[in-house]
Amino acid sequence: MPEISRRRALTAAAAVAGAPLVNAPAARAADHHHDSPASPDSFDEVYRGRRIQGRSAAGGGHHHGGGYAVYVDGVELHVMRNADGTWISVVSHYDPVPTPRAAARAAVDELQGARLVPFPAG
């Protein structure tokens, strides 16, 4: 059976549901560049022996984080907010979580004690 692309699956689902199809990639991209009305709370804690922090980063941080920056042991963990409100990071990109704190914890779990290497911003 041939593999189906995400775009084709969305088109088929919209046709079945009778819903108008929006350009999903454009919608996701637009969401990445705007702060949500309910910005996530700041946090600063030690999780599994690693210091994780998150805070508003108006004008700073990685642009996909929606104005929010996350750090593991002082190194920025690049995070991105998805259109559905979930969060992913460069370390756990395929495992969306509900908050930036959860993204930081997931990254620590994935790192398994390894040091987070700074990710070059383009």
Protein Blocks (a to p, Z undefined) as FASTA:
>chain_A
ZZddfklmmmmmmmmnopacddfklmmmmmmmpccfbdcddddddeehiacdddddehia
jfklnopacdeehiacdddddfkopacdfklmmlccfbfklmmmmmmmmnnopacddddd
ZZ
